[in-house]
């Protein structure tokens, strides 16, 4: 669904500042809101736009001929954040900082009728997958290898690899299937080719993402193919780490656990959003699993992949969650000992089954109280896990360097969502190697300290 309109002006951005017409290339800044799947979309757009624009960093604070905002429309807080970003951008446009403001992504897909009326100062609106019309508006001639080319917005040593689009699940609380459409897998060979191109650019870590990575392959091959895909990706020269995000528990392909246990390139790290443990709440969520099955799956993961780190997500305040159900959730989190856990309060989203069939019965204040209690519990669990690592020696990758300190991660930390390992530069340990040259390199580090989020460590050697 294409949503752009010209507002009486030419869509060619070369006309956006007619009073300043020169031979210089136009500048484009892109800001991505929401999840890493959106980030991949932005990177595909930028890889095409680089033929016509000088691409500015995402944190650029100066002028730009065009600002491109990729929005999130998942839940209330995310929508509010995207709207505030747009409002701030059109305010800066009025001040002359931006020539044009162009918006695409989930928010403009979901509210394609309302948003242009609410914020008319935006020059053009596009849906979540309107890549071709968006590029045409920008005056960019799209090349045939759109799905392969990426202009990375992450550090150059890691990249997200989106293996499918959309979702066939119909969880009662989730609007993603209505925004993104049905599940569509990317063929294995195309993903391997993309991974090879990324590796040639210096990428060492692939973070496999999708709305549901465990569903991968069913539409193309008639079976779940995540395990086979991981093995194929691990054969790409230059790729050293592969981690998995967003795995749905129902129908989880347990051969993935064998690959994780046996393949040294596959990180012993699993992101599996469980959302709840109460049978009543899981049924109302349409999750197609119950509490006993969920507990058994977690036990099998820990048994078959010794040392695996589990990240999960929970929802508090969903319809059907009373005091008993919330207490069961706390007991489960306490006993399961998830090393990483995020949570959010239920947000009634129009168009979803929950909004149409359930009463949002838990008051906002009570949702926040439950959220705070859950995260307080998790804080203690995370602290104990991190403290248990003190004295261990781990392989880490250095994400950045500033003020004499490397920000690093092991296979047990994913970027943007988990804590970090902070390591001071030690000239003797690295034999005088220039500190910035070690960004993106693997180091052997001994863990020396921990809090509930981050760890500290000392360099032993460069790997």
C-alpha positions as CSV (number, residue, x, y, z in Angstrom):
1,X,0.0,0.0,0.0
2,X,1.6,3.2,-1.2
3,X,0.8,6.3,0.9
4,X,2.9,9.1,-0.5
5,X,1.7,12.4,-1.7
6,X,3.6,15.3,-3.2
7,X,1.8,18.2,-1.6
8,X,2.2,20.2,-4.8
9,X,6.0,19.8,-5.1
10,X,8.1,17.6,-7.3
11,X,9.0,14.2,-5.7
12,X,12.6,14.7,-6.9
13,X,14.6,15.6,-3.9
14,X,17.1,17.5,-6.1
15,X,14.4,20.2,-6.0
16,X,14.0,20.2,-2.2
17,X,16.2,23.2,-1.6
18,X,15.9,25.1,-4.9
19,X,17.4,28.2,-3.4
20,X,20.6,26.3,-2.8
21,X,20.9,24.4,-6.1
22,X,24.5,23.3,-6.6
23,X,26.2,20.3,-8.1
24,X,26.8,18.7,-4.7
25,X,25.2,15.3,-3.9
26,X,22.1,15.4,-1.7
27,X,22.4,14.1,1.8
28,X,20.1,11.5,3.4
29,X,19.8,10.5,7.0
30,X,17.8,7.5,8.1
31,X,16.5,6.8,11.6
32,X,15.1,3.4,12.5
33,X,12.6,2.9,15.3
34,X,11.6,-0.4,16.8
35,X,13.1,-3.8,16.2
36,X,16.2,-5.1,14.3
37,X,13.9,-6.4,11.5
38,X,13.1,-2.7,10.7
39,X,16.9,-2.0,10.8
40,X,17.4,-4.5,8.0
41,X,14.8,-2.9,5.9
42,X,16.4,0.5,6.4
43,X,19.8,-1.0,5.4
44,X,18.4,-2.4,2.1
45,X,16.9,1.1,1.3
46,X,20.2,2.8,2.0
47,X,22.1,0.4,-0.2
48,X,20.0,1.6,-3.1
49,X,20.0,5.2,-2.1
50,X,23.8,5.5,-1.9
51,X,23.9,5.8,-5.7
52,X,22.2,9.2,-5.4
53,X,22.9,10.4,-1.9
54,X,25.6,10.9,0.6
55,X,24.4,8.8,3.6
56,X,24.7,10.5,7.0
57,X,25.1,8.6,10.3
58,X,21.9,7.8,12.2
59,X,23.0,10.0,15.1
60,X,23.8,12.9,12.8
61,X,22.7,16.2,14.4
62,X,23.3,18.6,11.6
63,X,21.4,19.4,8.4
64,X,20.2,16.9,5.9
65,X,18.4,17.3,2.6
66,X,16.1,14.4,3.5
67,X,15.3,12.6,6.8
68,X,13.9,9.1,6.4
69,X,12.2,7.6,9.5
70,X,11.4,3.9,9.7
71,X,8.6,3.6,12.3
72,X,7.4,1.0,14.7
73,X,3.7,0.3,15.3
74,X,3.7,-2.7,17.6
75,X,2.5,-1.5,21.0
76,X,1.4,1.8,22.6
77,X,4.9,2.9,23.9
78,X,6.5,2.1,20.5
79,X,3.9,4.0,18.6
80,X,4.2,7.0,20.9
81,X,8.0,7.0,20.5
82,X,7.7,6.9,16.7
83,X,5.1,9.7,16.7
84,X,7.3,11.8,18.9
85,X,10.2,11.2,16.6
86,X,8.2,12.4,13.6
87,X,6.9,15.5,15.4
88,X,10.4,16.4,16.4
89,X,11.6,16.0,12.8
90,X,8.9,18.2,11.3
91,X,9.7,20.8,13.9
92,X,13.4,20.7,12.8
93,X,12.2,20.9,9.2
94,X,10.5,24.1,10.0
95,X,13.8,25.4,11.4
96,X,15.5,24.5,8.2
97,X,17.5,21.6,9.5
98,X,15.8,19.1,7.1
99,X,14.7,19.7,3.5
100,X,12.2,16.9,3.6
101,X,10.8,14.4,6.1
102,X,9.8,11.0,4.7
103,X,8.1,8.3,6.8
104,X,7.7,4.6,6.2
105,X,7.4,1.4,8.2
106,X,4.9,-0.3,10.5
107,X,3.2,2.8,12.0
108,X,2.4,4.4,8.6
109,X,1.3,1.0,7.3
110,X,-1.0,0.5,10.2
111,X,-2.4,4.0,10.2
112,X,-2.2,4.8,6.5
113,X,-5.4,6.9,6.6
114,X,-4.9,8.7,9.9
115,X,-1.2,9.7,9.9
116,X,-1.1,12.0,6.9
117,X,-4.0,13.9,8.3
118,X,-2.6,14.1,11.8
119,X,0.9,15.2,10.7
120,X,0.5,16.9,7.3
121,X,4.0,18.5,7.6
122,X,5.5,15.1,6.6
123,X,6.3,15.2,2.9
124,X,5.6,11.6,2.1
125,X,4.3,8.4,3.8
126,X,4.9,4.8,2.8
127,X,3.9,1.4,4.1
128,X,6.2,-1.2,5.7
129,X,7.1,-2.9,2.4
130,X,6.6,0.0,0.0
131,X,10.3,-0.1,-1.0
132,X,10.0,0.4,-4.7
133,X,7.6,3.5,-4.5
134,X,9.8,4.9,-1.7
135,X,12.9,4.7,-3.9
136,X,11.0,6.1,-6.8
137,X,10.0,9.1,-4.7
138,X,13.6,9.6,-3.7
139,X,14.6,9.5,-7.3
140,X,16.6,6.3,-6.9
141,X,16.7,3.7,-9.7
142,X,16.3,0.3,-7.9
143,X,18.8,-2.4,-8.9
144,X,17.8,-6.0,-9.3
145,X,19.7,-7.2,-6.2
146,X,17.7,-5.3,-3.6
147,X,17.4,-8.2,-1.1
148,X,21.2,-8.8,-1.1
149,X,22.7,-5.3,-0.9
150,X,23.0,-3.7,2.5
151,X,24.4,-0.4,3.8
152,X,25.1,-1.5,7.4
153,X,24.0,0.8,10.2
154,X,25.5,-1.5,12.8
155,X,29.2,-1.7,13.6
156,X,30.9,-3.4,10.6
157,X,31.7,-6.6,12.4
158,X,28.1,-7.8,13.0
159,X,24.8,-7.7,11.1
160,X,21.2,-8.9,11.4
161,X,20.1,-11.5,8.9
162,X,16.3,-11.4,8.3
163,X,15.3,-14.9,7.2
164,X,11.6,-14.3,6.7
165,X,8.9,-11.7,6.6
166,X,5.5,-11.6,8.2
167,X,3.9,-14.1,10.6
168,X,1.2,-16.8,10.3
169,X,0.6,-16.8,14.1
170,X,-2.5,-15.0,15.4
171,X,-1.5,-14.3,19.0
172,X,-4.4,-12.4,20.6
173,X,-2.4,-9.4,21.6
174,X,-0.2,-9.0,18.5
175,X,-0.8,-6.7,15.5
176,X,2.2,-7.8,13.5
177,X,0.4,-10.2,11.2
178,X,-2.0,-7.5,10.3
179,X,0.8,-5.1,9.6
180,X,3.4,-7.3,8.0
181,X,1.2,-10.0,6.4
182,X,1.7,-13.8,6.1
183,X,5.0,-15.6,6.8
184,X,7.3,-15.7,3.7
185,X,10.7,-17.4,4.0
186,X,13.7,-16.2,2.1
187,X,15.3,-19.1,0.2
188,X,18.4,-20.7,1.8
189,X,20.6,-20.0,-1.2
190,X,19.7,-16.3,-1.1
191,X,20.5,-16.1,2.6
192,X,23.8,-17.8,2.1
193,X,24.6,-15.4,-0.7
194,X,23.7,-12.4,1.5
195,X,25.9,-13.8,4.3
196,X,28.8,-14.2,1.9
197,X,28.5,-10.5,0.9
198,X,28.3,-9.4,4.5
199,X,31.3,-11.5,5.4
200,X,33.2,-10.0,2.5
201,X,32.5,-6.6,4.1
202,X,34.1,-7.8,7.4
203,X,31.0,-9.1,9.2
204,X,32.0,-11.8,11.7
205,X,28.7,-12.2,13.6
206,X,25.3,-12.9,12.1
207,X,22.2,-12.4,14.2
208,X,19.4,-14.5,12.6
209,X,16.0,-12.7,13.0
210,X,12.4,-13.0,11.9
211,X,9.1,-12.6,13.5
212,X,9.3,-16.3,14.2
213,X,12.6,-18.0,13.2
214,X,11.4,-21.5,14.1
215,X,8.7,-21.3,11.4
216,X,11.4,-20.8,8.8
217,X,11.2,-23.0,5.7
218,X,7.7,-24.4,6.1
219,X,6.2,-22.4,3.2
220,X,9.1,-23.1,0.8
221,X,10.3,-26.6,1.7
222,X,7.4,-28.1,3.6
223,X,9.4,-28.5,6.8
224,X,11.2,-26.4,9.4
225,X,14.6,-25.6,8.0
226,X,16.3,-23.5,10.7
227,X,18.8,-26.2,11.7
228,X,19.9,-26.7,8.1
229,X,20.1,-23.0,7.5
230,X,22.4,-22.6,10.6
231,X,24.7,-25.3,9.2
232,X,24.8,-23.6,5.8
233,X,25.6,-20.2,7.3
234,X,28.3,-21.6,9.4
235,X,30.1,-22.7,6.3
236,X,30.5,-19.1,5.1
237,X,34.2,-18.0,5.4
238,X,34.6,-15.2,7.8
239,X,31.5,-15.8,9.9
240,X,32.5,-16.8,13.4
241,X,29.4,-16.4,15.4
242,X,25.7,-17.0,14.6
243,X,23.0,-16.3,17.2
244,X,19.2,-16.8,17.0
245,X,16.5,-14.4,18.0
246,X,12.7,-14.6,18.2
247,X,12.0,-18.3,18.4
248,X,8.4,-19.3,19.0
249,X,7.9,-22.2,21.5
250,X,5.1,-24.0,19.7
251,X,6.5,-26.5,17.2
252,X,10.1,-25.6,18.2
253,X,12.4,-27.6,15.9
254,X,14.6,-29.3,18.5
255,X,17.2,-30.3,16.0
256,X,18.3,-26.7,16.4
257,X,19.5,-27.6,19.9
258,X,21.8,-30.3,18.4
259,X,23.3,-27.8,16.0
260,X,23.8,-25.3,18.9
261,X,25.5,-28.0,21.1
262,X,27.7,-29.3,18.3
263,X,28.5,-26.4,16.0
264,X,31.1,-24.1,17.6
265,X,30.0,-21.1,15.4
266,X,26.4,-21.2,16.7
267,X,26.2,-19.3,19.9
268,X,24.8,-21.0,23.0
269,X,22.2,-18.3,23.2
270,X,18.4,-18.6,22.5
271,X,15.9,-15.8,22.4
272,X,12.5,-17.5,22.9
273,X,9.6,-15.1,23.9
274,X,7.3,-17.2,26.1
275,X,4.9,-14.4,27.2
276,X,3.4,-16.3,30.2
277,X,3.2,-19.6,32.0
278,X,-0.5,-19.7,33.2
279,X,-2.5,-22.2,31.2
280,X,-5.5,-19.7,31.3
281,X,-3.5,-16.8,30.1
282,X,-1.6,-18.8,27.4
283,X,-4.9,-20.1,26.1
284,X,-6.4,-16.5,25.9
285,X,-3.2,-15.4,24.2
286,X,-3.6,-18.1,21.5
287,X,-0.1,-19.3,22.1
288,X,-1.0,-23.0,21.4
289,X,1.2,-24.3,24.3
290,X,0.5,-24.8,28.0
291,X,2.6,-24.3,31.1
292,X,3.7,-27.9,31.5
293,X,4.8,-28.1,27.9
294,X,6.7,-24.8,28.3
295,X,8.5,-26.0,31.4
296,X,9.5,-29.2,29.7
297,X,10.9,-27.4,26.7
298,X,13.0,-25.1,28.8
299,X,14.4,-28.2,30.7
300,X,15.2,-29.9,27.4
301,X,17.1,-26.8,26.2
302,X,19.2,-26.7,29.3
303,X,19.9,-30.5,29.2
304,X,20.8,-30.7,25.5
305,X,22.8,-27.5,25.3
306,X,24.9,-27.3,28.5
307,X,25.5,-23.7,29.5
308,X,22.9,-22.2,27.1
309,X,21.8,-18.7,28.0
310,X,18.1,-18.1,27.6
311,X,16.5,-14.8,26.8
312,X,12.7,-14.5,27.0
313,X,9.9,-11.9,27.1
314,X,6.9,-11.8,29.3
315,X,3.6,-9.8,29.2
316,X,2.0,-8.7,32.4
317,X,-1.6,-7.5,32.7
318,X,-3.0,-9.5,29.8
319,X,-6.7,-10.2,30.0
320,X,-7.2,-13.3,32.2
321,X,-4.2,-12.5,34.4
322,X,-5.4,-12.2,38.0
323,X,-3.4,-12.3,41.1
324,X,-3.1,-16.1,40.9
325,X,-1.9,-16.1,37.3
326,X,0.6,-13.4,38.0
327,X,1.9,-15.3,41.0
328,X,2.4,-18.3,38.9
329,X,4.4,-16.2,36.4
330,X,6.7,-15.0,39.2
331,X,7.1,-18.5,40.5
332,X,8.0,-19.7,37.0
333,X,10.6,-17.0,36.4
334,X,12.1,-17.7,39.8
335,X,12.5,-21.4,39.1
336,X,13.5,-21.2,35.4
337,X,16.3,-18.7,36.2
338,X,16.3,-17.0,32.8
339,X,19.6,-15.3,32.3
340,X,18.0,-12.5,30.3
341,X,14.4,-11.4,30.5
342,X,12.4,-8.4,29.2
343,X,8.8,-7.6,29.9
344,X,6.1,-5.2,28.9
345,X,2.6,-4.4,30.1
346,X,-0.3,-5.5,27.9
347,X,-1.4,-2.9,25.4
348,X,-4.8,-3.3,23.8
349,X,-4.2,-3.0,20.0
350,X,-7.0,-2.3,17.7
351,X,-7.6,-5.0,15.1
352,X,-6.3,-7.8,17.3
353,X,-8.4,-10.7,18.6
354,X,-7.8,-9.5,22.2
355,X,-9.1,-6.0,21.5
356,X,-12.2,-7.3,19.8
357,X,-13.1,-10.1,22.2
358,X,-11.6,-9.3,25.6
359,X,-12.0,-6.6,28.2
360,X,-8.7,-4.9,29.1
361,X,-9.5,-5.5,32.7
362,X,-6.2,-4.8,34.5
363,X,-5.8,-1.1,35.4
364,X,-2.7,0.6,34.0
365,X,-1.4,1.3,37.5
366,X,-1.7,-2.4,38.4
367,X,0.0,-3.4,35.2
368,X,2.9,-1.1,36.0
369,X,3.1,-2.5,39.6
370,X,3.3,-6.1,38.2
371,X,5.9,-5.1,35.7
372,X,8.0,-3.5,38.3
373,X,7.7,-6.5,40.6
374,X,8.6,-8.9,37.8
375,X,11.7,-6.9,36.7
376,X,12.8,-6.5,40.3
377,X,12.8,-10.3,40.6
378,X,14.6,-10.7,37.3
379,X,17.3,-8.2,38.4
380,X,18.3,-10.5,41.2
381,X,18.4,-13.5,38.9
382,X,20.5,-11.7,36.4
383,X,22.9,-10.4,39.1
384,X,23.4,-14.0,40.4
385,X,24.1,-15.3,36.9
386,X,26.6,-12.5,36.2
387,X,28.4,-12.9,39.5
388,X,28.7,-16.7,38.8
389,X,30.9,-15.8,35.8
390,X,33.5,-13.9,37.8
391,X,36.9,-15.6,37.4
392,X,35.8,-17.3,34.1
393,X,37.7,-16.8,30.9
394,X,35.6,-16.0,27.9
395,X,35.9,-15.1,24.2
396,X,34.5,-11.7,23.5
397,X,34.2,-9.4,20.5
398,X,35.0,-5.7,20.9
399,X,32.1,-3.6,19.7
400,X,33.7,-0.2,20.4
401,X,36.5,1.7,22.2
402,X,36.3,5.0,24.1
403,X,38.1,6.6,27.0
404,X,40.5,3.7,27.3
405,X,37.7,1.1,27.6
406,X,36.4,-1.6,25.2
407,X,32.7,-2.4,25.1
408,X,32.6,-6.1,24.5
409,X,30.2,-9.1,24.3
410,X,30.6,-12.8,24.6
411,X,28.4,-15.4,22.9
412,X,26.0,-14.9,25.8
413,X,25.3,-11.2,25.1
414,X,23.4,-9.9,22.0
415,X,23.9,-6.3,20.9
416,X,21.3,-3.6,21.9
417,X,19.3,-5.9,24.2
418,X,21.7,-7.3,26.7
419,X,24.4,-6.1,29.0
420,X,28.1,-5.5,28.1
421,X,31.5,-6.6,29.2
422,X,33.7,-3.5,29.9
423,X,37.4,-4.1,29.4
424,X,40.3,-1.6,29.9
425,X,42.9,-1.4,27.2
426,X,46.1,-3.2,28.4
427,X,49.0,-2.4,26.2
428,X,51.1,-5.2,27.6
429,X,48.4,-7.8,27.0
430,X,48.0,-6.8,23.4
431,X,51.7,-6.3,22.8
432,X,51.3,-2.6,22.0
433,X,48.7,-3.0,19.3
434,X,47.0,0.3,18.6
435,X,43.7,0.2,20.6
436,X,41.2,1.3,17.9
437,X,42.5,-1.5,15.6
438,X,41.1,-4.1,18.0
439,X,37.5,-3.0,17.5
440,X,35.7,-5.8,15.8
441,X,38.3,-8.3,16.9
442,X,38.0,-11.2,19.2
443,X,39.8,-11.1,22.6
444,X,40.3,-13.5,25.4
445,X,39.1,-11.9,28.7
446,X,38.9,-12.9,32.3
447,X,35.8,-11.7,34.1
448,X,36.6,-9.6,37.2
449,X,33.4,-8.0,38.3
450,X,29.6,-8.0,37.7
451,X,26.4,-6.2,38.4
452,X,22.9,-7.1,37.2
453,X,23.5,-5.8,33.7
454,X,27.2,-5.4,32.9
455,X,30.4,-7.2,33.6
456,X,34.1,-6.0,33.8
457,X,37.1,-7.9,32.6
458,X,40.8,-7.9,31.9
459,X,42.4,-8.7,28.5
460,X,44.4,-11.9,28.5
461,X,45.3,-11.9,24.8
462,X,44.0,-11.1,21.3
463,X,42.6,-14.2,19.6
